[in-house]
Amino acid sequence: MVGKWANPIPLRPIWWGFLLNTLLYGAVCSTLLGGLFTVRRWRRVRRGLCLKCGYPVRGLKKCPECGKGTGGSATTGIAVEEKAGAP
């Protein structure tokens, strides 16, 4: 067969297309994963949970479940906003 179907399978990759696709899909995947972790962290802070294990630690200095320090205001959520507005 000569003509239109002589070489139906590409034998060489198009390197600039491969590079652009890799960069694009890598950026999309990292943005999605980073967004998921950010939302999870935000929800845990808002609810007064430990950032590492999700155990309720509102008002505690150390998580009784995993032992991670709460960092004071980092995991107290709404209580921080109330303290900030207090005179």
N, C-alpha and C positions, 0 to 999 in steps of 0.2 A: 504494500500500500504506500503509495507516494502521494503527497499533497496534504490535505487538511488533517488527516489522522496519523501522520508519520511519526510524530513524537508527542503522544498525549500526556505523558507524565513529565512535569518540570524536573530537570536534573540538577539545577542550582538554586539555592535559596536567594531570595531578594533580601539582602542584609539590612538595608535601611528600613524596609518594611517590618522585618523581624524585630529590629531595635525599637522602632516606634511603637509597635504593638506591645512589646514587653514593658516599655516605660508606661504606656497608657494603662494597661491592665494592672500593673504593679501599683500605680498611683490610686486607681479606683479601689482595689482590694485593701490597701493600707488605710485609705480614708474610711472605708466602711468598717473595718475592724477597730480602728481608733475611735470612731464615733460610737460604736457599741460599748467599748470600755469606758468612754467618757460618760455615756448615759447611765451605765451601771454604777459608776462611782458617784455621780450626781444624785441618783436615787437613794443610794446608801447614806450619803451625807444628809440628805433631806429627811430621811426617816430615823436618823440617829443610830445607824448600824455600823459595825466594824467594817472598815474598808477591805480588809483581807478575807474575812470569813462570813460576814453578814450577820453576826450575832448582835443583839441589842446592847449597846454600850452607852446610852445617853446618860451623861453625868459621871461616868467612870473615867479613870485615868489610864487604865489598862484593860484590854479585853480578857475576860475570864476564860474564854474558849481557846483562843490561839496565842494569847500572851503579847500581842502587838500593842504597843503604846498608841493611844488614840490621838495624841498631840493636842489635847485640850479642846480648842474650839473647832478643830477640823471635822469632828464627827458628831457635834452636838446639834447641827442642823438649825432648826427654827429658834432654839434657845439663844443662839448667837445673835440673830437678828433682834430678838427682844432685848438683849443686854446692850446692843449698840444704840438702841433708841432710848434707853433709860437714862435719866439725868445723873 
